[in-house]
């Protein structure tokens, strides 16, 4: 992946952790919105051991 073509995206959503549901906002570098969502799934999966079905993305917007 070439870094010069990447844009910054801000991803908003919720995480289901046990019986709690927590809001999150994450800024990621990606080529497009779909890749930004995949990056969020990867980050939360590796750091918090969450499955994709426990991550609910509500909004993705490009940051200037």
KOLSE-330963 format. One line per 8 residues: number of its first residue (from 1); their letters; for each residue x, z, y of N, C-alpha, C, O. Coordinates in steps of 0.1 Angstrom, whole numbers, plus 2048, in hexadecimal, padded with zeros to 3 digits. Example, Ala and Ser with C-alpha at 12.3 -4.5 7.8 and 13.67 -1.06 7.14 Angstrom:
<sites>
1> AS> 884,84E,7C7,87B,84E,7D3,884,84E,7DF,88E,855,7DF; 880,847,7EA,889,847,7F5,881,84F,800,886,850,80B
</sites>
This chain:
<sites>
1> XXXXXXXX> 808,800,7F4,800,800,800,809,800,80C,812,808,80E; 806,7F7,815,80D,7F7,822,807,800,82C,7FB,800,82E; 80F,809,832,80A,813,83B,805,80D,848,7FD,813,84F; 80B,802,84C,807,7FC,85A,7F9,7F7,85A,7F3,7F6,865; 7F3,7F4,84F,7E5,7EF,84F,7DB,7FA,84D,7CF,7F8,84D; 7E0,807,84B,7D7,812,849,7D1,817,856,7D7,817,860; 7C5,81C,855,7BE,822,860,7BB,831,85C,7BB,835,851; 7B8,839,867,7B4,847,864,7A5,848,864,79E,843,86C
9> XXXXXXXX> 7A0,84E,859,792,851,857,78F,860,857,797,867,852; 783,863,85C,77F,871,85B,773,872,852,769,86B,854; 774,87A,847,76A,87A,83D,763,888,83D,76A,892,83D; 756,888,83E,74E,894,83F,746,895,832,741,88B,82D; 744,8A1,82D,73B,8A3,821,73B,8B1,81D,73E,8BA,824; 736,8B3,810,735,8C1,80B,73C,8C1,7FD,73D,8B7,7F6; 741,8CD,7FA,747,8D0,7ED,73F,8DB,7E6,73B,8E4,7EC; 73C,8D9,7D9,735,8E3,7D1,73F,8EA,7C9,745,8E5,7C0
17> XXXXXXXX> 741,8F7,7CD,74B,900,7C6,743,90C,7C0,740,915,7C7; 740,90B,7B3,738,915,7AD,72A,914,7B2,724,90A,7B1; 725,91F,7B7,717,91F,7BD,717,91C,7CC,70D,91B,7D2; 723,91C,7D2,725,91A,7E0,726,90B,7E3,72B,903,7DB; 721,907,7EF,723,8F9,7F4,72A,8FA,802,725,901,80B; 736,8F4,803,73E,8F5,80F,73F,8E8,816,741,8DE,80F; 73E,8E8,823,740,8DC,82B,74F,8D9,82C,757,8E2,82C; 753,8CC,82D,761,8C9,82F,762,8BD,839,758,8B5,83A
25> XXXXXXXX> 76D,8BC,840,771,8B1,848,77F,8AE,845,788,8B7,845; 782,8A2,841,790,89E,83D,794,891,844,78C,888,844; 7A0,891,849,7A5,884,84F,7AF,87F,845,7B8,885,840; 7AD,872,842,7B6,86B,838,7BA,85D,83E,7B3,857,846; 7C5,858,839,7C9,84B,83C,7C5,842,830,7C7,845,825; 7BF,836,834,7BA,82D,82A,7B8,81F,830,7B8,81E,83C; 7B7,815,827,7B5,807,82C,7A6,805,830,7A4,7FD,839; 79D,80C,82A,78F,80A,82D,787,816,829,78D,820,823
33> XXXXXXXX> 77A,817,82B,772,822,829,771,826,81A,772,832,816; 770,81C,811,770,81E,803,77C,825,7FE,77C,82F,7F6; 788,821,803,795,827,7FF,796,835,805,79C,83E,7FE; 790,837,811,790,845,817,788,84F,80E,78D,85A,80C; 77D,84A,809,775,853,800,77D,856,7F3,77D,861,7EE; 783,84C,7ED,78B,84E,7E1,796,857,7E4,799,860,7DB; 79C,857,7EF,7A7,860,7F3,7A2,86E,7F3,7A9,877,7EF; 797,870,7F9,791,87E,7FA,78E,883,7EC,791,88E,7E9
41> XXXXXXXX> 788,87B,7E3,786,87F,7D5,793,883,7CE,793,88D,7C7; 79D,87B,7D1,7AA,87E,7CB,7B0,88B,7D0,7B5,893,7C8; 7B0,88D,7DD,7B5,899,7E3,7AE,8A6,7DE,7B5,8AF,7DA; 7A1,8A6,7DE,799,8B2,7DA,79A,8B4,7CB,79A,8BF,7C6; 79B,8A9,7C3,79D,8AA,7B5,7AA,8B0,7B1,7AA,8B8,7A8; 7B4,8AC,7B8,7C2,8B1,7B4,7C4,8BF,7B9,7CA,8C7,7B2; 7C0,8C2,7C5,7C3,8CF,7CB,7B9,8DA,7C7,7BD,8E5,7C4; 7AC,8D6,7C6,7A2,8E0,7C3,79B,8DF,7B5,793,8E6,7B1
49> XXXXXXXX> 7A0,8D5,7AD,79B,8D3,7A0,78C,8D0,79F,785,8D4,796; 787,8C9,7A9,779,8C5,7AA,776,8B8,7A4,77E,8AE,7A6; 76C,8B6,79D,767,8A9,798,760,8A2,7A3,75B,8A8,7AD; 760,894,7A2,75A,88C,7AC,74B,88F,7AF,746,88E,7BA; 744,893,7A4,736,896,7A6,733,8A3,7AE,728,8A5,7B3; 73E,8AB,7B0,73D,8B7,7B9,741,8B5,7C7,740,8BE,7CF; 744,8A8,7CA,748,8A5,7D8,73E,89B,7DD,73C,890,7D8; 737,89F,7E8,72D,896,7EE,732,892,7FC,732,89A,805
57> XXXXXXXX> 735,885,7FD,739,87F,80A,72D,87B,812,725,873,80D; 72C,880,81E,720,87D,826,723,873,831,71A,86B,835; 72F,873,836,732,869,841,741,866,841,74A,86F,83F; 744,859,844,752,855,845,752,84D,852,74B,843,854; 75C,851,85B,75D,849,867,76C,847,86B,774,850,868; 76E,83B,871,77C,838,874,780,83F,881,778,840,88B; 78C,845,882,790,84C,88E,79A,843,895,7A3,83D,88E; 799,842,8A2,7A2,839,8AA,7AF,83F,8AB,7B8,839,8B1
</sites>
